Amino acid sequence: MYQFKVGIDSEKHDAFVKGHPLCNLLQSSSWAKVKDNWRSVIVGIEDDGELIASALVLIKPLPLGFTMLYVPRGPVMDYEDARVVKFFIQELKKYAKTQKCLFIKMDPGIHVNDYPISEPNNNYYDVSTIMENLSNVGAIHMGYSKEIAEVIQPRYQANVYKSDTFEQDLPRHTKRLIKDALKRDVKVVNAGRERIQEFSDVVALTEQRKNVNLRNQEYFELLMDTYGEDAFLFLGEVNISESLKSLYEQKAINEKELSEVAENSRKKINRLNDQKASIEKSIKEFEELQDDGDGNKVIAGVLSIRFGNTMEMLYAGMNDNFKKFMPQYYIYVENMKFAFENGCDFCNMGGVEGDLQDGLTKFKSNFNPMINEFIGEFDIPVNKLLYKASQTAYKLRKAKNAKH
């Protein structure tokens, strides 16, 4: 006998989600603490006491006491089992009515296609049974949207999979850019919450450069506090004073060798002159950045959360004054290596546009990701009389928010 339960224990829910093929951070019970402007509940199906389907449901208050229910990257269940799907959705709708819900929106973590970023294709998986099972319980598929702005969660994401040859398989230019970072003395550290402000500062610089709104220090602190030991802050930093000191020493050694070299040693003279030009170029570059302060300075960072077998790289930022230092390439690879060494099978860099032509896709292509294409959003009308009107209002609000 199936039993639909409201208020599933969070630890039981998390254990179930972590062990499921559709595991996703947005279905972790702690995500409700992050989305603290929504109410939330965990619901699920038990079969003889065993959890076989579960969902973190976010509840958005609407005018006049109505609500909208949203299940991010869920529910987590076997969508090919018609009986499970029917029972879960029917019972969820009953619960939704107690919340004066107009409609339920969900975007299951079901892949319809996966391919290397360099080899896009249309070899879609057969999801006809899943579509039929959802359609039979009144779920309306909202289409295969390609633009991030059209949906709540991106339908395309760039995901790097664990591999024994991950580093050696990186594109040649990515390896070169990492060498550039090392040459400029960039250090990557796995920092703690106490350095959130430094990270927030570089994110703010990214916001200014790209004219986008990301998140503030308070939000980043909330993420780290909520996920605790599963939250990781990777920072790229440089010490201008120390690097200059080292370069001045190299210059002195170079000048001494040039003054002592025999005039007929043309190869050595040419090598030393090339070395001199490189050192002087680096000195000029670092001297121009001296005003950015003494000591270790954070020039880029990534905030990542681990859940189950996935590392989600949620937010990143960089000080554009140091763009020649290529810190973000070094940080991303170090973050991925850490993830793979600590039990993760995937490192998700987040959403990209479906045409794969945007700037985000270009940057993320440097890490040889797979593109995961999700099945998309479904609406389940609860109040059929008001559903169409609520959809119009929802789309208008989403379009307004997209402009900001």
SERO-828489 format. One record per residue (C-alpha): residue in one letter; y, z, x; chain. Coordinates in Angstrom, 1 decimal, padded with zeros to 4 digits. Layout:
N
+------+--------+--------+--------+------+
| code |  north |     up |   east | unit |
+------+--------+--------+--------+------+
|    a |      Y |      Z |      X |    A |
...
+------+--------+--------+--------+------+
//
This chain:
404
+------+--------+--------+--------+------+
| code |  north |     up |   east | unit |
+------+--------+--------+--------+------+
|    m |  000.0 |  000.0 |  000.0 |    A |
|    y |  003.4 | -001.0 |  001.4 |    A |
|    q |  006.1 |  001.6 |  001.2 |    A |
|    f |  009.8 |  000.7 |  001.6 |    A |
|    k |  011.6 |  003.6 |  003.2 |    A |
|    v |  015.3 |  004.3 |  003.5 |    A |
|    g |  016.4 |  006.4 |  006.5 |    A |
|    i |  013.7 |  005.5 |  009.0 |    A |
|    d |  013.7 |  007.8 |  012.0 |    A |
|    s |  015.8 |  006.2 |  014.7 |    A |
|    e |  013.3 |  006.9 |  017.5 |    A |
|    k |  010.5 |  005.4 |  015.5 |    A |
|    h |  012.7 |  002.4 |  014.7 |    A |
|    d |  013.7 |  001.8 |  018.3 |    A |
|    a |  010.1 |  002.1 |  019.5 |    A |
|    f |  009.0 | -000.5 |  017.0 |    A |
|    v |  011.9 | -002.9 |  017.8 |    A |
|    k |  011.3 | -002.6 |  021.6 |    A |
|    g |  007.7 | -003.5 |  021.2 |    A |
|    h |  008.3 | -006.5 |  018.9 |    A |
|    p |  008.8 | -010.1 |  019.9 |    A |
|    l |  012.1 | -010.2 |  018.1 |    A |
|    c |  013.5 | -007.2 |  020.1 |    A |
|    n |  017.3 | -007.3 |  020.3 |    A |
|    l |  020.0 | -004.9 |  021.3 |    A |
|    l |  021.8 | -005.4 |  018.0 |    A |
|    q |  018.8 | -003.9 |  016.2 |    A |
|    s |  018.9 | -000.8 |  018.4 |    A |
|    s |  019.7 |  002.3 |  016.3 |    A |
|    s |  022.5 |  003.1 |  018.7 |    A |
|    w |  024.4 | -000.1 |  017.8 |    A |
|    a |  025.5 |  001.7 |  014.6 |    A |
|    k |  027.5 |  004.1 |  016.8 |    A |
|    v |  029.2 |  001.2 |  018.5 |    A |
|    k |  030.0 | -000.4 |  015.1 |    A |
|    d |  031.6 |  002.8 |  013.9 |    A |
|    n |  033.9 |  001.0 |  011.4 |    A |
|    w |  030.8 |  000.2 |  009.4 |    A |
|    r |  028.4 |  002.6 |  007.6 |    A |
|    s |  024.8 |  002.1 |  008.5 |    A |
|    v |  021.2 |  002.9 |  007.5 |    A |
|    i |  017.8 |  002.1 |  008.9 |    A |
|    v |  015.2 |  000.8 |  006.4 |    A |
|    g |  011.7 | -000.4 |  006.8 |    A |
|    i |  008.2 | -001.0 |  005.5 |    A |
|    e |  005.3 |  001.4 |  006.3 |    A |
|    d |  001.7 |  000.5 |  005.8 |    A |
|    d | -000.5 |  003.6 |  005.7 |    A |
|    g |  002.2 |  005.4 |  007.7 |    A |
|    e |  002.6 |  002.6 |  010.3 |    A |
|    l |  005.9 |  000.9 |  010.6 |    A |
|    i |  005.4 | -002.9 |  010.2 |    A |
|    a |  009.0 | -004.0 |  009.5 |    A |
|    s |  012.4 | -002.4 |  010.2 |    A |
|    a |  016.1 | -003.1 |  010.2 |    A |
|    l |  019.3 | -001.5 |  011.2 |    A |
|    v |  021.6 | -002.4 |  008.3 |    A |
|    l |  025.4 | -002.3 |  008.6 |    A |
|    i |  027.4 | -001.7 |  005.5 |    A |
|    k |  030.9 | -003.1 |  005.3 |    A |
|    p |  033.3 | -001.6 |  002.7 |    A |
|    l |  035.1 | -004.2 |  000.6 |    A |
|    p |  037.9 | -003.9 | -002.0 |    A |
|    l |  037.2 | -002.3 | -005.4 |    A |
|    g |  034.3 | -000.2 | -004.0 |    A |
|    f |  032.1 | -003.2 | -003.3 |    A |
|    t |  030.2 | -003.7 |  000.0 |    A |
|    m |  028.6 | -006.3 |  002.1 |    A |
|    l |  025.4 | -005.6 |  004.0 |    A |
|    y |  024.8 | -007.2 |  007.4 |    A |
|    v |  021.5 | -007.1 |  009.4 |    A |
|    p |  022.4 | -008.3 |  013.0 |    A |
|    r |  019.6 | -010.2 |  014.6 |    A |
|    g |  017.2 | -008.8 |  012.0 |    A |
|    p |  015.3 | -007.7 |  010.1 |    A |
|    v |  012.6 | -007.2 |  012.6 |    A |
|    m |  009.3 | -008.3 |  011.0 |    A |
|    d |  006.7 | -011.1 |  010.8 |    A |
|    y |  008.5 | -013.9 |  009.0 |    A |
|    e |  005.4 | -015.9 |  008.6 |    A |
|    d |  003.8 | -013.2 |  006.5 |    A |
|    a |  005.0 | -014.2 |  003.0 |    A |
|    r |  003.9 | -010.8 |  001.5 |    A |
|    v |  005.9 | -008.8 |  004.0 |    A |
|    v |  009.0 | -011.0 |  003.7 |    A |
|    k |  008.9 | -010.9 | -000.1 |    A |
|    f |  008.4 | -007.1 | -000.3 |    A |
|    f |  011.1 | -006.3 |  002.3 |    A |
|    i |  013.8 | -008.6 |  000.9 |    A |
|    q |  013.1 | -007.5 | -002.7 |    A |
|    e |  013.3 | -003.8 | -001.8 |    A |
|    l |  016.4 | -004.4 |  000.4 |    A |
|    k |  018.1 | -006.0 | -002.6 |    A |
|    k |  017.3 | -003.0 | -004.7 |    A |
|    y |  018.8 | -000.7 | -002.1 |    A |
|    a |  021.8 | -003.0 | -001.8 |    A |
|    k |  022.5 | -002.7 | -005.5 |    A |
|    t |  022.9 |  001.1 | -005.1 |    A |
|    q |  025.7 |  000.3 | -002.6 |    A |
|    k |  027.5 | -002.1 | -005.0 |    A |
|    c |  026.7 | -004.9 | -002.6 |    A |
|    l |  027.9 | -008.4 | -003.3 |    A |
|    f |  025.6 | -010.1 | -000.8 |    A |
|    i |  023.4 | -009.4 |  002.3 |    A |
|    k |  024.0 | -011.4 |  005.4 |    A |
|    m |  021.3 | -011.6 |  008.1 |    A |
|    d |  020.7 | -013.7 |  011.3 |    A |
|    p |  017.1 | -013.1 |  012.5 |    A |
|    g |  016.4 | -013.3 |  016.2 |    A |
|    i |  014.1 | -016.3 |  015.5 |    A |
|    h |  014.3 | -019.2 |  018.0 |    A |
|    v |  014.1 | -022.8 |  016.8 |    A |
|    n |  014.4 | -024.3 |  020.2 |    A |
|    d |  014.5 | -023.3 |  023.9 |    A |
|    y |  015.4 | -025.6 |  026.8 |    A |
|    p |  016.8 | -025.5 |  030.4 |    A |
|    i |  020.6 | -025.8 |  030.3 |    A |
|    s |  020.3 | -029.1 |  032.3 |    A |
|    e |  017.7 | -030.6 |  029.9 |    A |
|    p |  018.9 | -030.3 |  026.3 |    A |
|    n |  016.5 | -031.6 |  023.7 |    A |
|    n |  015.7 | -031.8 |  020.0 |    A |
|    n |  012.1 | -030.6 |  020.2 |    A |
|    y |  012.5 | -028.0 |  017.5 |    A |
|    y |  009.7 | -025.5 |  016.7 |    A |
|    d |  008.1 | -025.7 |  013.3 |    A |
|    v |  009.8 | -023.0 |  011.2 |    A |
|    s |  009.0 | -024.5 |  007.8 |    A |
|    t |  006.8 | -021.5 |  006.8 |    A |
|    i |  009.6 | -019.1 |  007.7 |    A |
|    m |  012.1 | -021.1 |  005.8 |    A |
|    e |  009.9 | -021.3 |  002.8 |    A |
|    n |  009.1 | -017.6 |  002.8 |    A |
|    l |  012.8 | -016.8 |  002.9 |    A |
|    s |  013.8 | -019.4 |  000.4 |    A |
|    n |  011.2 | -018.0 | -002.1 |    A |
|    v |  013.0 | -014.7 | -002.1 |    A |
|    g |  016.4 | -016.1 | -002.7 |    A |
|    a |  017.7 | -016.3 |  000.9 |    A |
|    i |  020.2 | -019.1 |  001.4 |    A |
|    h |  020.2 | -020.7 |  004.8 |    A |
|    m |  023.8 | -021.2 |  005.9 |    A |
|    g |  023.0 | -024.2 |  008.2 |    A |
|    y |  022.6 | -025.0 |  011.8 |    A |
|    s |  026.2 | -024.3 |  012.9 |    A |
|    k |  027.2 | -025.2 |  016.5 |    A |
|    e |  030.5 | -023.4 |  016.8 |    A |
|    i |  030.7 | -019.7 |  017.7 |    A |
|    a |  033.7 | -019.2 |  015.4 |    A |
|    e |  031.6 | -020.2 |  012.4 |    A |
|    v |  029.1 | -017.4 |  012.6 |    A |
|    i |  029.0 | -013.6 |  013.3 |    A |
|    q |  026.6 | -013.9 |  016.2 |    A |
|    p |  026.4 | -017.1 |  018.4 |    A |
|    r |  023.6 | -019.4 |  017.4 |    A |
|    y |  023.2 | -020.5 |  021.0 |    A |
|    q |  022.9 | -018.2 |  024.0 |    A |
|    a |  022.4 | -018.6 |  027.7 |    A |
|    n |  019.4 | -016.4 |  028.8 |    A |
|    v |  018.0 | -016.1 |  032.3 |    A |
|    y |  014.3 | -015.4 |  032.5 |    A |
|    k |  012.6 | -013.3 |  035.1 |    A |
|    s |  010.9 | -015.3 |  037.8 |    A |
|    d |  009.5 | -014.6 |  041.3 |    A |
|    t |  011.6 | -017.5 |  042.6 |    A |
|    f |  014.8 | -016.6 |  040.6 |    A |
|    e |  017.1 | -016.5 |  043.7 |    A |
|    q |  015.7 | -019.5 |  045.5 |    A |
|    d |  015.8 | -021.6 |  042.3 |    A |
|    l |  019.6 | -021.0 |  041.9 |    A |
|    p |  021.7 | -024.2 |  042.3 |    A |
|    r |  022.8 | -024.9 |  045.8 |    A |
|    h |  026.5 | -024.6 |  045.0 |    A |
|    t |  025.8 | -021.1 |  043.5 |    A |
|    k |  024.2 | -020.0 |  046.7 |    A |
|    r |  027.2 | -021.4 |  048.6 |    A |
|    l |  029.7 | -019.5 |  046.4 |    A |
|    i |  027.8 | -016.2 |  046.9 |    A |
|    k |  028.0 | -016.9 |  050.7 |    A |
|    d |  031.8 | -017.3 |  050.2 |    A |
|    a |  031.9 | -013.9 |  048.5 |    A |
|    l |  029.9 | -012.3 |  051.3 |    A |
|    k |  032.1 | -014.0 |  053.9 |    A |
|    r |  035.1 | -012.4 |  052.3 |    A |
|    d |  033.5 | -008.9 |  052.4 |    A |
|    v |  032.9 | -008.6 |  048.7 |    A |
|    k |  030.7 | -005.6 |  047.9 |    A |
|    v |  028.8 | -005.1 |  044.6 |    A |
|    v |  028.3 | -001.6 |  043.4 |    A |
|    n |  026.4 | -000.2 |  040.5 |    A |
|    a |  029.1 |  002.2 |  039.3 |    A |
|    g |  029.3 |  005.0 |  036.7 |    A |
|    r |  031.4 |  005.7 |  033.7 |    A |
|    e |  034.1 |  007.3 |  035.9 |    A |
|    r |  035.1 |  003.8 |  037.0 |    A |
|    i |  035.5 |  002.3 |  033.5 |    A |
|    q |  039.3 |  002.1 |  033.8 |    A |
|    e |  039.0 | -000.1 |  036.9 |    A |
|    f |  036.7 | -002.4 |  034.9 |    A |
|    s |  039.0 | -002.3 |  031.9 |    A |
|    d |  041.9 | -003.4 |  034.1 |    A |
|    v |  040.2 | -006.6 |  035.3 |    A |
|    v |  039.0 | -007.3 |  031.7 |    A |
|    a |  042.7 | -007.1 |  030.6 |    A |
|    l |  043.6 | -009.6 |  033.3 |    A |
|    t |  041.0 | -011.9 |  032.0 |    A |
|    e |  042.4 | -011.5 |  028.5 |    A |
|    q |  045.9 | -012.5 |  029.8 |    A |
|    r |  044.6 | -015.5 |  031.8 |    A |
|    k |  042.5 | -016.9 |  028.9 |    A |
|    n |  044.7 | -015.7 |  026.0 |    A |
|    v |  041.8 | -014.0 |  024.3 |    A |
|    n |  041.2 | -010.5 |  022.9 |    A |
|    l |  038.1 | -008.8 |  024.3 |    A |
|    r |  037.8 | -005.0 |  024.3 |    A |
|    n |  039.7 | -002.0 |  025.6 |    A |
|    q |  038.8 |  001.0 |  027.8 |    A |
|    e |  038.0 |  003.2 |  024.8 |    A |
|    y |  035.4 |  000.7 |  023.6 |    A |
|    f |  033.8 |  000.4 |  027.0 |    A |
|    e |  033.5 |  004.2 |  027.3 |    A |
|    l |  031.9 |  004.2 |  023.8 |    A |
|    l |  029.3 |  001.7 |  025.0 |    A |
|    m |  028.5 |  003.7 |  028.1 |    A |
|    d |  028.4 |  007.0 |  026.3 |    A |
|    t |  026.2 |  005.6 |  023.5 |    A |
|    y |  023.6 |  004.0 |  025.7 |    A |
|    g |  023.7 |  006.5 |  028.6 |    A |
|    e |  021.2 |  005.7 |  031.4 |    A |
|    d |  020.7 |  002.2 |  029.8 |    A |
|    a |  024.3 |  001.2 |  030.4 |    A |
|    f |  025.2 | -000.4 |  033.7 |    A |
|    l |  028.6 | -001.1 |  035.3 |    A |
|    f |  028.5 | -003.6 |  038.1 |    A |
|    l |  031.8 | -003.9 |  040.1 |    A |
|    g |  032.8 | -006.3 |  042.8 |    A |
|    e |  035.2 | -004.8 |  045.2 |    A |
|    v |  037.0 | -005.5 |  048.5 |    A |
|    n |  038.9 | -003.5 |  051.0 |    A |
|    i |  041.8 | -005.6 |  052.3 |    A |
|    s |  042.8 | -003.3 |  055.1 |    A |
|    e |  039.3 | -003.0 |  056.5 |    A |
|    s |  038.8 | -006.7 |  056.3 |    A |
|    l |  042.1 | -007.4 |  058.1 |    A |
|    k |  041.3 | -004.9 |  060.8 |    A |
|    s |  037.9 | -006.7 |  061.4 |    A |
|    l |  039.6 | -010.1 |  061.4 |    A |
|    y |  042.3 | -009.0 |  063.9 |    A |
|    e |  039.5 | -007.8 |  066.2 |    A |
|    q |  037.7 | -011.1 |  065.8 |    A |
|    k |  040.9 | -012.9 |  066.6 |    A |
|    a |  041.4 | -010.9 |  069.8 |    A |
|    i |  037.9 | -011.6 |  071.0 |    A |
|    n |  038.3 | -015.3 |  070.2 |    A |
|    e |  041.6 | -015.5 |  072.1 |    A |
|    k |  040.0 | -013.7 |  075.1 |    A |
|    e |  037.0 | -016.1 |  075.1 |    A |
|    l |  039.4 | -019.1 |  074.9 |    A |
|    s |  041.4 | -017.9 |  077.8 |    A |
|    e |  038.4 | -017.5 |  080.0 |    A |
|    v |  036.4 | -020.6 |  079.1 |    A |
|    a |  036.1 | -023.3 |  081.7 |    A |
|    e |  038.2 | -026.5 |  081.1 |    A |
|    n |  035.1 | -028.7 |  081.3 |    A |
|    s |  033.2 | -026.8 |  078.6 |    A |
|    r |  034.4 | -029.1 |  075.8 |    A |
|    k |  031.7 | -028.1 |  073.3 |    A |
|    k |  032.4 | -024.4 |  073.7 |    A |
|    i |  036.2 | -025.0 |  073.5 |    A |
|    n |  035.8 | -027.0 |  070.3 |    A |
|    r |  033.5 | -024.3 |  068.8 |    A |
|    l |  036.0 | -021.6 |  069.7 |    A |
|    n |  038.9 | -023.6 |  068.3 |    A |
|    d |  037.1 | -024.1 |  065.0 |    A |
|    q |  036.4 | -020.4 |  065.0 |    A |
|    k |  040.1 | -019.6 |  065.7 |    A |
|    a |  041.2 | -021.8 |  062.8 |    A |
|    s |  038.7 | -020.2 |  060.4 |    A |
|    i |  039.8 | -016.7 |  061.4 |    A |
|    e |  043.5 | -017.5 |  061.1 |    A |
|    k |  042.9 | -019.0 |  057.7 |    A |
|    s |  041.1 | -015.9 |  056.6 |    A |
|    i |  043.8 | -013.6 |  058.0 |    A |
|    k |  046.5 | -015.5 |  056.1 |    A |
|    e |  044.5 | -015.3 |  052.9 |    A |
|    f |  044.0 | -011.5 |  053.2 |    A |
|    e |  047.6 | -010.9 |  054.3 |    A |
|    e |  048.8 | -012.5 |  051.1 |    A |
|    l |  046.8 | -010.0 |  049.2 |    A |
|    q |  048.0 | -006.9 |  051.0 |    A |
|    d |  050.3 | -006.0 |  048.2 |    A |
|    d |  047.3 | -005.4 |  045.9 |    A |
|    g |  046.8 | -002.0 |  047.4 |    A |
|    d |  044.8 | -000.1 |  050.0 |    A |
|    g |  041.2 |  001.1 |  049.8 |    A |
|    n |  038.4 | -000.4 |  047.8 |    A |
|    k |  039.9 | -002.6 |  045.1 |    A |
|    v |  037.9 | -003.8 |  042.1 |    A |
|    i |  038.3 | -007.5 |  041.7 |    A |
|    a |  035.6 | -008.2 |  039.1 |    A |
|    g |  033.0 | -006.5 |  036.9 |    A |
|    v |  030.2 | -006.8 |  034.4 |    A |
|    l |  029.2 | -004.2 |  031.8 |    A |
|    s |  025.5 | -004.6 |  030.8 |    A |
|    i |  023.2 | -002.7 |  028.4 |    A |
|    r |  019.4 | -002.6 |  028.7 |    A |
|    f |  017.3 | -002.4 |  025.5 |    A |
|    g |  013.5 | -003.0 |  025.6 |    A |
|    n |  012.8 | -005.9 |  027.9 |    A |
|    t |  016.3 | -007.4 |  027.8 |    A |
|    m |  019.5 | -006.8 |  029.8 |    A |
|    e |  022.5 | -007.8 |  027.7 |    A |
|    m |  025.5 | -008.8 |  029.9 |    A |
|    l |  028.1 | -007.9 |  027.3 |    A |
|    y |  031.6 | -008.0 |  028.9 |    A |
|    a |  033.0 | -009.3 |  032.2 |    A |
|    g |  036.4 | -009.7 |  033.8 |    A |
|    m |  038.0 | -010.8 |  037.1 |    A |
|    n |  041.3 | -010.5 |  038.9 |    A |
|    d |  042.4 | -014.1 |  039.3 |    A |
|    n |  044.3 | -013.3 |  042.5 |    A |
|    f |  040.9 | -013.1 |  044.1 |    A |
|    k |  039.3 | -016.2 |  042.5 |    A |
|    k |  038.6 | -017.7 |  046.0 |    A |
|    f |  036.5 | -014.6 |  046.7 |    A |
|    m |  033.9 | -015.8 |  044.1 |    A |
|    p |  033.0 | -012.3 |  043.1 |    A |
|    q |  031.6 | -013.1 |  039.6 |    A |
|    y |  028.8 | -015.2 |  041.0 |    A |
|    y |  027.7 | -012.5 |  043.4 |    A |
|    i |  028.0 | -009.8 |  040.7 |    A |
|    y |  026.0 | -011.8 |  038.1 |    A |
|    v |  023.1 | -012.4 |  040.5 |    A |
|    e |  023.0 | -008.8 |  041.6 |    A |
|    n |  023.0 | -007.7 |  037.9 |    A |
|    m |  020.1 | -010.0 |  037.2 |    A |
|    k |  018.2 | -009.0 |  040.3 |    A |
|    f |  018.6 | -005.3 |  039.2 |    A |
|    a |  017.5 | -006.1 |  035.7 |    A |
|    f |  014.3 | -007.9 |  036.8 |    A |
|    e |  013.5 | -005.2 |  039.3 |    A |
|    n |  013.8 | -002.6 |  036.6 |    A |
|    g |  011.5 | -003.9 |  033.9 |    A |
|    c |  013.5 | -006.6 |  032.1 |    A |
|    d |  012.1 | -010.0 |  031.3 |    A |
|    f |  015.4 | -011.5 |  030.3 |    A |
|    c |  019.0 | -011.3 |  031.3 |    A |
|    n |  021.2 | -012.5 |  028.4 |    A |
|    m |  024.7 | -013.9 |  029.4 |    A |
|    g |  025.7 | -014.2 |  025.8 |    A |
|    g |  026.8 | -017.0 |  023.5 |    A |
|    v |  027.8 | -020.6 |  024.2 |    A |
|    e |  029.1 | -023.4 |  022.0 |    A |
|    g |  026.3 | -025.6 |  020.6 |    A |
|    d |  027.6 | -028.8 |  022.2 |    A |
|    l |  027.3 | -027.1 |  025.7 |    A |
|    q |  030.7 | -028.5 |  026.7 |    A |
|    d |  032.8 | -025.4 |  026.8 |    A |
|    g |  034.0 | -023.5 |  029.8 |    A |
|    l |  031.6 | -020.6 |  029.2 |    A |
|    t |  028.6 | -023.0 |  029.4 |    A |
|    k |  029.9 | -024.5 |  032.6 |    A |
|    f |  030.1 | -021.1 |  034.3 |    A |
|    k |  026.8 | -019.9 |  033.0 |    A |
|    s |  025.1 | -023.1 |  034.1 |    A |
|    n |  025.5 | -021.7 |  037.7 |    A |
|    f |  022.5 | -019.4 |  037.0 |    A |
|    n |  019.9 | -021.8 |  035.7 |    A |
|    p |  019.7 | -020.2 |  032.2 |    A |
|    m |  017.5 | -021.3 |  029.3 |    A |
|    i |  019.4 | -022.1 |  026.1 |    A |
|    n |  018.0 | -020.2 |  023.2 |    A |
|    e |  018.9 | -021.7 |  019.8 |    A |
|    f |  018.5 | -019.3 |  016.9 |    A |
|    i |  017.6 | -020.1 |  013.3 |    A |
|    g |  021.1 | -019.1 |  012.0 |    A |
|    e |  022.5 | -017.0 |  009.2 |    A |
|    f |  021.1 | -016.4 |  005.7 |    A |
|    d |  022.9 | -015.0 |  002.7 |    A |
|    i |  021.0 | -013.1 |  000.0 |    A |
|    p |  023.2 | -012.8 | -003.1 |    A |
|    v |  023.0 | -009.4 | -004.8 |    A |
|    n |  025.7 | -009.7 | -007.4 |    A |
|    k |  025.3 | -013.3 | -008.4 |    A |
|    l |  028.4 | -013.4 | -010.6 |    A |
|    l |  030.7 | -012.4 | -007.8 |    A |
|    y |  028.8 | -014.0 | -004.9 |    A |
|    k |  030.7 | -017.3 | -004.9 |    A |
|    a |  034.1 | -015.6 | -005.0 |    A |
|    s |  033.1 | -013.2 | -002.3 |    A |
|    q |  032.0 | -016.2 | -000.1 |    A |
|    t |  035.4 | -017.8 | -000.5 |    A |
|    a |  037.1 | -014.5 |  000.5 |    A |
|    y |  034.7 | -014.0 |  003.4 |    A |
|    k |  035.3 | -017.5 |  004.8 |    A |
|    l |  039.1 | -017.1 |  004.5 |    A |
|    r |  039.0 | -013.7 |  006.3 |    A |
|    k |  036.7 | -015.1 |  009.1 |    A |
|    a |  039.1 | -018.1 |  009.6 |    A |
|    k |  042.0 | -015.7 |  009.8 |    A |
|    n |  040.3 | -013.5 |  012.4 |    A |
|    a |  039.3 | -016.5 |  014.4 |    A |
|    k |  042.9 | -017.4 |  014.9 |    A |
|    h |  043.6 | -014.0 |  016.4 |    A |
+------+--------+--------+--------+------+
//
